[in-house]
Amino acid sequence: MYAENYKRFEELIDKLREFEGAIIVEGPRDEVALRNLGVRAEIIRLSRLPLSEIALIASSYREVMILTDFDRKGEELARKLLRYLEGYPCRVDAETRKELKRIAKKDIKGIEDLYGLYLKVISVSDPHLEGIR
């Protein structure tokens, strides 16, 4: 990750921590990474139900964030989820995923790697804070 993106990356992590809706991820390791980052939002994993059912569950939240991986499968899942969620009144955030992908894709493959990258970024951007966060 380029040094000029460190601050924005930390801002995106803070946005995840403050998010109050439901976050859709692919699997359990993605959920663990988000919890390690301090995310308290409801997390819905795709690994158990059909996408139409996931969309129905997610639609009960005012806001839904799609955080699928950055690979081809993750892209397809994000597109399908957006289509399924179109008819529901919830607000869908797909932009956070796009921005994370734009600034971190060269360093990580997906959401499960966010916590490790976060630890690297904070140790480089401010080595004195590494043990505090």
mmCIF file of the C-alpha atoms, coordinates in Angstrom:
data_MODEL
# 
_entry.id   MODEL 
# 
loop_
_atom_site.group_PDB 
_atom_site.id 
_atom_site.type_symbol 
_atom_site.label_atom_id 
_atom_site.label_alt_id 
_atom_site.label_comp_id 
_atom_site.label_asym_id 
_atom_site.label_entity_id 
_atom_site.label_seq_id 
_atom_site.pdbx_PDB_ins_code 
_atom_site.Cartn_x 
_atom_site.Cartn_y 
_atom_site.Cartn_z 
_atom_site.occupancy 
_atom_site.B_iso_or_equiv 
_atom_site.pdbx_formal_charge 
_atom_site.auth_seq_id 
_atom_site.auth_comp_id 
_atom_site.auth_asym_id 
_atom_site.auth_atom_id 
_atom_site.pdbx_PDB_model_num 
ATOM 1   C CA . MET A 1 1   ? 0.000   0.000   0.000  1.00 0.00 ? 1   MET A CA 1 
ATOM 2   C CA . TYR A 1 2   ? 1.260   3.439   -0.838 1.00 0.00 ? 2   TYR A CA 1 
ATOM 3   C CA . ALA A 1 3   ? 2.043   5.640   2.153  1.00 0.00 ? 3   ALA A CA 1 
ATOM 4   C CA . GLU A 1 4   ? -0.407  8.297   0.945  1.00 0.00 ? 4   GLU A CA 1 
ATOM 5   C CA . ASN A 1 5   ? -3.218  5.767   1.428  1.00 0.00 ? 5   ASN A CA 1 
ATOM 6   C CA . TYR A 1 6   ? -2.447  4.931   5.073  1.00 0.00 ? 6   TYR A CA 1 
ATOM 7   C CA . LYS A 1 7   ? -4.619  7.685   6.506  1.00 0.00 ? 7   LYS A CA 1 
ATOM 8   C CA . ARG A 1 8   ? -7.558  6.848   4.242  1.00 0.00 ? 8   ARG A CA 1 
ATOM 9   C CA . PHE A 1 9   ? -7.210  3.149   5.099  1.00 0.00 ? 9   PHE A CA 1 
ATOM 10  C CA . GLU A 1 10  ? -7.396  3.976   8.811  1.00 0.00 ? 10  GLU A CA 1 
ATOM 11  C CA . GLU A 1 11  ? -10.459 6.157   8.137  1.00 0.00 ? 11  GLU A CA 1 
ATOM 12  C CA . LEU A 1 12  ? -12.149 3.250   6.349  1.00 0.00 ? 12  LEU A CA 1 
ATOM 13  C CA . ILE A 1 13  ? -11.401 0.949   9.296  1.00 0.00 ? 13  ILE A CA 1 
ATOM 14  C CA . ASP A 1 14  ? -12.951 3.551   11.607 1.00 0.00 ? 14  ASP A CA 1 
ATOM 15  C CA . LYS A 1 15  ? -15.994 3.673   9.307  1.00 0.00 ? 15  LYS A CA 1 
ATOM 16  C CA . LEU A 1 16  ? -16.355 -0.111  9.657  1.00 0.00 ? 16  LEU A CA 1 
ATOM 17  C CA . ARG A 1 17  ? -16.120 0.189   13.443 1.00 0.00 ? 17  ARG A CA 1 
ATOM 18  C CA . GLU A 1 18  ? -18.835 2.848   13.526 1.00 0.00 ? 18  GLU A CA 1 
ATOM 19  C CA . PHE A 1 19  ? -21.174 1.174   11.047 1.00 0.00 ? 19  PHE A CA 1 
ATOM 20  C CA . GLU A 1 20  ? -24.516 0.344   12.661 1.00 0.00 ? 20  GLU A CA 1 
ATOM 21  C CA . GLY A 1 21  ? -26.230 -1.773  10.019 1.00 0.00 ? 21  GLY A CA 1 
ATOM 22  C CA . ALA A 1 22  ? -25.456 -5.252  8.747  1.00 0.00 ? 22  ALA A CA 1 
ATOM 23  C CA . ILE A 1 23  ? -22.238 -6.181  6.970  1.00 0.00 ? 23  ILE A CA 1 
ATOM 24  C CA . ILE A 1 24  ? -22.329 -9.033  4.456  1.00 0.00 ? 24  ILE A CA 1 
ATOM 25  C CA . VAL A 1 25  ? -19.134 -11.094 4.195  1.00 0.00 ? 25  VAL A CA 1 
ATOM 26  C CA . GLU A 1 26  ? -18.275 -14.383 2.518  1.00 0.00 ? 26  GLU A CA 1 
ATOM 27  C CA . GLY A 1 27  ? -17.157 -16.572 5.401  1.00 0.00 ? 27  GLY A CA 1 
ATOM 28  C CA . PRO A 1 28  ? -16.164 -17.030 9.043  1.00 0.00 ? 28  PRO A CA 1 
ATOM 29  C CA . ARG A 1 29  ? -12.566 -15.797 8.640  1.00 0.00 ? 29  ARG A CA 1 
ATOM 30  C CA . ASP A 1 30  ? -13.887 -12.530 7.238  1.00 0.00 ? 30  ASP A CA 1 
ATOM 31  C CA . GLU A 1 31  ? -16.077 -12.150 10.316 1.00 0.00 ? 31  GLU A CA 1 
ATOM 32  C CA . VAL A 1 32  ? -13.131 -12.886 12.633 1.00 0.00 ? 32  VAL A CA 1 
ATOM 33  C CA . ALA A 1 33  ? -10.997 -10.240 10.891 1.00 0.00 ? 33  ALA A CA 1 
ATOM 34  C CA . LEU A 1 34  ? -13.740 -7.625  11.284 1.00 0.00 ? 34  LEU A CA 1 
ATOM 35  C CA . ARG A 1 35  ? -14.261 -8.496  14.957 1.00 0.00 ? 35  ARG A CA 1 
ATOM 36  C CA . ASN A 1 36  ? -10.485 -8.234  15.515 1.00 0.00 ? 36  ASN A CA 1 
ATOM 37  C CA . LEU A 1 37  ? -10.682 -4.739  14.026 1.00 0.00 ? 37  LEU A CA 1 
ATOM 38  C CA . GLY A 1 38  ? -13.341 -3.817  16.583 1.00 0.00 ? 38  GLY A CA 1 
ATOM 39  C CA . VAL A 1 39  ? -16.379 -3.972  14.299 1.00 0.00 ? 39  VAL A CA 1 
ATOM 40  C CA . ARG A 1 40  ? -19.553 -4.342  16.381 1.00 0.00 ? 40  ARG A CA 1 
ATOM 41  C CA . ALA A 1 41  ? -22.125 -4.339  13.570 1.00 0.00 ? 41  ALA A CA 1 
ATOM 42  C CA . GLU A 1 42  ? -24.241 -7.368  12.737 1.00 0.00 ? 42  GLU A CA 1 
ATOM 43  C CA . ILE A 1 43  ? -22.308 -9.621  10.349 1.00 0.00 ? 43  ILE A CA 1 
ATOM 44  C CA . ILE A 1 44  ? -24.108 -11.856 7.873  1.00 0.00 ? 44  ILE A CA 1 
ATOM 45  C CA . ARG A 1 45  ? -22.075 -14.643 6.263  1.00 0.00 ? 45  ARG A CA 1 
ATOM 46  C CA . LEU A 1 46  ? -22.848 -15.837 2.756  1.00 0.00 ? 46  LEU A CA 1 
ATOM 47  C CA . SER A 1 47  ? -21.553 -19.320 3.382  1.00 0.00 ? 47  SER A CA 1 
ATOM 48  C CA . ARG A 1 48  ? -24.830 -20.762 4.648  1.00 0.00 ? 48  ARG A CA 1 
ATOM 49  C CA . LEU A 1 49  ? -27.836 -19.518 2.656  1.00 0.00 ? 49  LEU A CA 1 
ATOM 50  C CA . PRO A 1 50  ? -28.865 -18.652 -0.912 1.00 0.00 ? 50  PRO A CA 1 
ATOM 51  C CA . LEU A 1 51  ? -28.252 -15.013 -1.898 1.00 0.00 ? 51  LEU A CA 1 
ATOM 52  C CA . SER A 1 52  ? -31.973 -14.289 -2.116 1.00 0.00 ? 52  SER A CA 1 
ATOM 53  C CA . GLU A 1 53  ? -32.401 -15.300 1.540  1.00 0.00 ? 53  GLU A CA 1 
ATOM 54  C CA . ILE A 1 54  ? -29.335 -13.290 2.574  1.00 0.00 ? 54  ILE A CA 1 
ATOM 55  C CA . ALA A 1 55  ? -30.822 -10.243 0.852  1.00 0.00 ? 55  ALA A CA 1 
ATOM 56  C CA . LEU A 1 56  ? -34.139 -10.760 2.637  1.00 0.00 ? 56  LEU A CA 1 
ATOM 57  C CA . ILE A 1 57  ? -32.399 -10.983 6.024  1.00 0.00 ? 57  ILE A CA 1 
ATOM 58  C CA . ALA A 1 58  ? -30.190 -7.979  5.286  1.00 0.00 ? 58  ALA A CA 1 
ATOM 59  C CA . SER A 1 59  ? -33.156 -5.915  4.103  1.00 0.00 ? 59  SER A CA 1 
ATOM 60  C CA . SER A 1 60  ? -34.476 -5.778  7.664  1.00 0.00 ? 60  SER A CA 1 
ATOM 61  C CA . TYR A 1 61  ? -31.599 -3.405  8.505  1.00 0.00 ? 61  TYR A CA 1 
ATOM 62  C CA . ARG A 1 62  ? -31.658 0.272   7.624  1.00 0.00 ? 62  ARG A CA 1 
ATOM 63  C CA . GLU A 1 63  ? -28.138 0.057   6.177  1.00 0.00 ? 63  GLU A CA 1 
ATOM 64  C CA . VAL A 1 64  ? -26.294 -2.846  4.590  1.00 0.00 ? 64  VAL A CA 1 
ATOM 65  C CA . MET A 1 65  ? -22.623 -2.934  3.640  1.00 0.00 ? 65  MET A CA 1 
ATOM 66  C CA . ILE A 1 66  ? -21.342 -5.470  1.119  1.00 0.00 ? 66  ILE A CA 1 
ATOM 67  C CA . LEU A 1 67  ? -17.791 -6.606  1.932  1.00 0.00 ? 67  LEU A CA 1 
ATOM 68  C CA . THR A 1 68  ? -17.058 -9.536  -0.333 1.00 0.00 ? 68  THR A CA 1 
ATOM 69  C CA . ASP A 1 69  ? -13.505 -10.401 -1.361 1.00 0.00 ? 69  ASP A CA 1 
ATOM 70  C CA . PHE A 1 70  ? -11.658 -8.682  -4.178 1.00 0.00 ? 70  PHE A CA 1 
ATOM 71  C CA . ASP A 1 71  ? -11.348 -11.709 -6.467 1.00 0.00 ? 71  ASP A CA 1 
ATOM 72  C CA . ARG A 1 72  ? -13.621 -12.614 -9.386 1.00 0.00 ? 72  ARG A CA 1 
ATOM 73  C CA . LYS A 1 73  ? -15.986 -14.607 -7.155 1.00 0.00 ? 73  LYS A CA 1 
ATOM 74  C CA . GLY A 1 74  ? -16.253 -11.713 -4.693 1.00 0.00 ? 74  GLY A CA 1 
ATOM 75  C CA . GLU A 1 75  ? -16.986 -9.285  -7.519 1.00 0.00 ? 75  GLU A CA 1 
ATOM 76  C CA . GLU A 1 76  ? -19.768 -11.498 -8.822 1.00 0.00 ? 76  GLU A CA 1 
ATOM 77  C CA . LEU A 1 77  ? -21.259 -11.963 -5.359 1.00 0.00 ? 77  LEU A CA 1 
ATOM 78  C CA . ALA A 1 78  ? -21.232 -8.197  -4.786 1.00 0.00 ? 78  ALA A CA 1 
ATOM 79  C CA . ARG A 1 79  ? -22.989 -7.547  -8.108 1.00 0.00 ? 79  ARG A CA 1 
ATOM 80  C CA . LYS A 1 80  ? -25.639 -10.194 -7.419 1.00 0.00 ? 80  LYS A CA 1 
ATOM 81  C CA . LEU A 1 81  ? -26.248 -8.917  -3.902 1.00 0.00 ? 81  LEU A CA 1 
ATOM 82  C CA . LEU A 1 82  ? -26.680 -5.375  -5.194 1.00 0.00 ? 82  LEU A CA 1 
ATOM 83  C CA . ARG A 1 83  ? -29.299 -6.638  -7.641 1.00 0.00 ? 83  ARG A CA 1 
ATOM 84  C CA . TYR A 1 84  ? -31.136 -8.624  -4.969 1.00 0.00 ? 84  TYR A CA 1 
ATOM 85  C CA . LEU A 1 85  ? -31.135 -5.669  -2.575 1.00 0.00 ? 85  LEU A CA 1 
ATOM 86  C CA . GLU A 1 86  ? -32.363 -3.135  -5.167 1.00 0.00 ? 86  GLU A CA 1 
ATOM 87  C CA . GLY A 1 87  ? -36.032 -3.709  -4.390 1.00 0.00 ? 87  GLY A CA 1 
ATOM 88  C CA . TYR A 1 88  ? -35.659 -3.292  -0.638 1.00 0.00 ? 88  TYR A CA 1 
ATOM 89  C CA . PRO A 1 89  ? -35.812 0.008   1.274  1.00 0.00 ? 89  PRO A CA 1 
ATOM 90  C CA . CYS A 1 90  ? -32.413 -0.456  2.974  1.00 0.00 ? 90  CYS A CA 1 
ATOM 91  C CA . ARG A 1 91  ? -29.473 1.740   1.985  1.00 0.00 ? 91  ARG A CA 1 
ATOM 92  C CA . VAL A 1 92  ? -26.685 -0.356  0.449  1.00 0.00 ? 92  VAL A CA 1 
ATOM 93  C CA . ASP A 1 93  ? -23.038 0.642   0.818  1.00 0.00 ? 93  ASP A CA 1 
ATOM 94  C CA . ALA A 1 94  ? -20.903 -0.972  -1.868 1.00 0.00 ? 94  ALA A CA 1 
ATOM 95  C CA . GLU A 1 95  ? -18.524 2.004   -2.056 1.00 0.00 ? 95  GLU A CA 1 
ATOM 96  C CA . THR A 1 96  ? -16.528 1.122   1.067  1.00 0.00 ? 96  THR A CA 1 
ATOM 97  C CA . ARG A 1 97  ? -15.611 -2.227  -0.497 1.00 0.00 ? 97  ARG A CA 1 
ATOM 98  C CA . LYS A 1 98  ? -14.625 -0.524  -3.769 1.00 0.00 ? 98  LYS A CA 1 
ATOM 99  C CA . GLU A 1 99  ? -12.404 1.949   -1.949 1.00 0.00 ? 99  GLU A CA 1 
ATOM 100 C CA . LEU A 1 100 ? -10.761 -0.735  0.179  1.00 0.00 ? 100 LEU A CA 1 
ATOM 101 C CA . LYS A 1 101 ? -10.112 -2.703  -2.989 1.00 0.00 ? 101 LYS A CA 1 
ATOM 102 C CA . ARG A 1 102 ? -8.646  0.329   -4.747 1.00 0.00 ? 102 ARG A CA 1 
ATOM 103 C CA . ILE A 1 103 ? -6.145  1.143   -2.007 1.00 0.00 ? 103 ILE A CA 1 
ATOM 104 C CA . ALA A 1 104 ? -5.361  -2.328  -0.622 1.00 0.00 ? 104 ALA A CA 1 
ATOM 105 C CA . LYS A 1 105 ? -5.794  -4.885  -3.416 1.00 0.00 ? 105 LYS A CA 1 
ATOM 106 C CA . LYS A 1 106 ? -2.050  -5.219  -3.981 1.00 0.00 ? 106 LYS A CA 1 
ATOM 107 C CA . ASP A 1 107 ? -1.535  -6.086  -0.313 1.00 0.00 ? 107 ASP A CA 1 
ATOM 108 C CA . ILE A 1 108 ? -4.478  -8.357  0.467  1.00 0.00 ? 108 ILE A CA 1 
ATOM 109 C CA . LYS A 1 109 ? -6.747  -10.824 -1.308 1.00 0.00 ? 109 LYS A CA 1 
ATOM 110 C CA . GLY A 1 110 ? -9.858  -10.215 0.689  1.00 0.00 ? 110 GLY A CA 1 
ATOM 111 C CA . ILE A 1 111 ? -11.584 -9.184  3.867  1.00 0.00 ? 111 ILE A CA 1 
ATOM 112 C CA . GLU A 1 112 ? -9.940  -11.853 6.023  1.00 0.00 ? 112 GLU A CA 1 
ATOM 113 C CA . ASP A 1 113 ? -6.587  -10.121 5.459  1.00 0.00 ? 113 ASP A CA 1 
ATOM 114 C CA . LEU A 1 114 ? -7.754  -6.662  6.605  1.00 0.00 ? 114 LEU A CA 1 
ATOM 115 C CA . TYR A 1 115 ? -6.668  -7.077  10.214 1.00 0.00 ? 115 TYR A CA 1 
ATOM 116 C CA . GLY A 1 116 ? -3.117  -8.078  9.302  1.00 0.00 ? 116 GLY A CA 1 
ATOM 117 C CA . LEU A 1 117 ? -2.816  -5.147  6.914  1.00 0.00 ? 117 LEU A CA 1 
ATOM 118 C CA . TYR A 1 118 ? -4.213  -2.815  9.557  1.00 0.00 ? 118 TYR A CA 1 
ATOM 119 C CA . LEU A 1 119 ? -1.528  -3.935  12.028 1.00 0.00 ? 119 LEU A CA 1 
ATOM 120 C CA . LYS A 1 120 ? 1.169   -3.247  9.407  1.00 0.00 ? 120 LYS A CA 1 
ATOM 121 C CA . VAL A 1 121 ? -0.252  0.160   8.550  1.00 0.00 ? 121 VAL A CA 1 
ATOM 122 C CA . ILE A 1 122 ? -0.455  1.363   12.144 1.00 0.00 ? 122 ILE A CA 1 
ATOM 123 C CA . SER A 1 123 ? 3.061   0.099   12.919 1.00 0.00 ? 123 SER A CA 1 
ATOM 124 C CA . VAL A 1 124 ? 4.450   1.985   9.918  1.00 0.00 ? 124 VAL A CA 1 
ATOM 125 C CA . SER A 1 125 ? 2.379   5.133   10.299 1.00 0.00 ? 125 SER A CA 1 
ATOM 126 C CA . ASP A 1 126 ? 2.971   5.450   14.061 1.00 0.00 ? 126 ASP A CA 1 
ATOM 127 C CA . PRO A 1 127 ? 5.210   2.799   15.650 1.00 0.00 ? 127 PRO A CA 1 
ATOM 128 C CA . HIS A 1 128 ? 4.431   4.113   19.181 1.00 0.00 ? 128 HIS A CA 1 
ATOM 129 C CA . LEU A 1 129 ? 0.742   3.221   18.818 1.00 0.00 ? 129 LEU A CA 1 
ATOM 130 C CA . GLU A 1 130 ? 1.190   -0.398  17.716 1.00 0.00 ? 130 GLU A CA 1 
ATOM 131 C CA . GLY A 1 131 ? 0.744   -1.880  21.182 1.00 0.00 ? 131 GLY A CA 1 
ATOM 132 C CA . ILE A 1 132 ? -2.070  0.491   22.129 1.00 0.00 ? 132 ILE A CA 1 
ATOM 133 C CA . ARG A 1 133 ? -4.653  -0.201  19.419 1.00 0.00 ? 133 ARG A CA 1 
# 
